[in-house]
Amino acid sequence: MHVSRLSDVGPTLMTDIAVNGSKRIGPTDWRRLRFVALIAVYGSALGAAAVIVNLLSRTPFLDEPEHLGFGAGLIIYGGGAMTGIFVGALVAAAVQFEGHRWPLGIRLWLIFGLVYGLVFALSLAGFFAPLSNLVLDFYQGHLDPIEVLQALSNIAISWPFRAIIDSALLLYSAAGAGLLFGTGAWVIDRVHTSTHPTTSRYGSWGISLLLGLAVLFFALLAPPTLLARFG
């Protein structure tokens, strides 16, 4: 586009931006982004549930397992949810990498479930769990801002070692979450790739939220003694 005067930039430039922008972000791109969001939402519920089950399973033998209080639970369980969002989005993005027009088979999704479980355990142990504990300590007044900065630097330095060592305590719970992830994502995938536009656009959100809330409510409302057996 040749521009001889500053006034020539206006309508022509705006039209070019609109046309090129619509080419860069088309229906297929929004469909892919929606799929990543669907899996991330489901992954977040599984992440929170996995942390709940794992903490209950670590209750000393003679003590009665119980859920954390509201404030502590919001922070600690929220760390699991953030981990689930992160890992779920990574897996969904990997599925979308070379195109994703048809639903994947259950076997392939179970493999992705194993990947989700492994990466979830490493990510939670190395970064998100220490960060959640740091936020909780600050919330409870155990740390001042200077100590928070020191703890953050320690997390940044030690996360690879924490990921390898501490993830061993999370593998069983993460494996269960990975199994649920694979089966649930398979269902979401089939609805999302439906040839019916309404089912694909809105039904996929309904399934993702329904499955995620079902897992989360079970982890929050089921008897702690029962949940402790799964961790």
Secondary structure as UniProt FT lines:
FT   HELIX           6..8
FT   HELIX           10..24
FT   HELIX           27..57
FT   TURN            61..62
FT   HELIX           70..96
FT   TURN            97..98
FT   HELIX           106..123
FT   HELIX           124..128
FT   HELIX           129..139
FT   TURN            140..141
FT   HELIX           145..166
FT   HELIX           167..169
FT   HELIX           171..192
FT   HELIX           197..198
FT   HELIX           199..203
FT   HELIX           204..221
FT   HELIX           224..227
FT   HELIX           228..230
//
